[in-house]
Amino acid sequence: MKIYAVSDGPPSLAVRMALKALDIAHEHVPVDYGKGEHMTEDYAKMNPQKEIPVLDDDGFFLSESNAILQYLCDKYAPDSPLYPKDPKERALVNHRLCFNLSFLYPQISAYVMAPIFFDYERTPMGLKKLHIALAAFETYMSRLGSKFAAGDHLTIADFPLVTSVMCLEGINFNIDQYPLVKAWYANFKQQYPELWAISAVGMAEITEFEKNPPDLSGMEHPIHPIKKVKK
Ligand SMILES: N[C@@H](CCC(=O)N[C@@H](CS)C(=O)NCC(=O)O)C(=O)O
């Protein structure tokens, strides 16, 4: 099994945490985002969306990090509590995965990540949307009243949510006004240091790039405006 992943991308890190949690032997194939390795026609054969990560399970290619998390459990650990079988427990896991993918991470991607890598500003509207998403997350944690994102034990829903919040920590974004989210995040780190270590490496890169943005001036991106490098 191979996982094509970047070193600091939340979806890549979430999948790598799951591979570690499930103890699945795999080869990590680093993808160089800055060199546009994910935008080649060969890469598009694996993932027509030209996004990272991609799983190659003996010729079965799967993208979309949430689908990868679900597949890994279904195929390699069908009885694992990481992806419960009970319909309501599983629905909550699926809900949190969708919530992160469609509601929380897009705001973090736009507010935290895009201005590091591309020629975007952090705007008041971006900040407002981020706070709306964090407030919803806080409400979910309050309603559930448990230590983990989708129940009283670790599930695959925690991985992408942790890597989302990790981006905020990476730029020193204060989440004190979301005490339950803050406590959940701290608890994950404390209880699963070997999983957190995977994210911590990505976070260190984000922190460094926040201070010294990477030079992507050689990149041609179909959507994102490239930063001009001051020489
Ligand atoms: N929906 C995707 C999102 C993956 C994603 O956005 N990956 C980023 C890297 S962290 C990417 O490949 N972006 C393509 C680009 O910016 O060209 C997933 O969760 O797998």
The ligand as an SDF file (V2000), in Angstrom:
LIG
                    3D

 20 19  0  0  0  0  0  0  0  0999 V2000
  -11.0660   17.0130   -0.5100 N   0  0  0  0  0  0  0  0  0  0  0  0
   -9.7200   16.7370   -0.4560 C   0  0  0  0  0  0  0  0  0  0  0  0
   -8.9120   17.9890   -0.2410 C   0  0  0  0  0  0  0  0  0  0  0  0
   -7.4890   17.6950   -0.4230 C   0  0  0  0  0  0  0  0  0  0  0  0
   -6.7000   18.9620   -0.6190 C   0  0  0  0  0  0  0  0  0  0  0  0
   -7.2230   20.0790   -0.6890 O   0  0  0  0  0  0  0  0  0  0  0  0
   -5.4050   18.7900   -0.7300 N   0  0  0  0  0  0  0  0  0  0  0  0
   -4.5620   19.9220   -1.0780 C   0  0  0  0  0  0  0  0  0  0  0  0
   -3.2090   19.7630   -0.4360 C   0  0  0  0  0  0  0  0  0  0  0  0
   -3.3430   19.9000    1.3140 S   0  0  0  0  0  0  0  0  0  0  0  0
   -4.3950   19.8990   -2.5630 C   0  0  0  0  0  0  0  0  0  0  0  0
   -4.0550   18.8820   -3.1100 O   0  0  0  0  0  0  0  0  0  0  0  0
   -4.6880   21.0040   -3.2400 N   0  0  0  0  0  0  0  0  0  0  0  0
   -4.5250   21.1010   -4.6660 C   0  0  0  0  0  0  0  0  0  0  0  0
   -3.9260   22.4070   -5.0900 C   0  0  0  0  0  0  0  0  0  0  0  0
   -3.8840   23.3480   -4.2740 O   0  0  0  0  0  0  0  0  0  0  0  0
   -3.4420   22.4810   -6.2210 O   0  0  0  0  0  0  0  0  0  0  0  0
   -9.3950   15.6890    0.6090 C   0  0  0  0  0  0  0  0  0  0  0  0
   -9.8090   15.8450    1.7660 O   0  0  0  0  0  0  0  0  0  0  0  0
   -8.7430   14.7340    0.2520 O   0  0  0  0  0  0  0  0  0  0  0  0
  1  2  1  0
  2  3  1  0
  2 18  1  0
  3  4  1  0
  4  5  1  0
  5  6  2  0
  5  7  1  0
  7  8  1  0
  8  9  1  0
  8 11  1  0
  9 10  1  0
 11 12  2  0
 11 13  1  0
 13 14  1  0
 14 15  1  0
 15 16  2  0
 15 17  1  0
 18 19  2  0
 18 20  1  0
M  END
$$$$
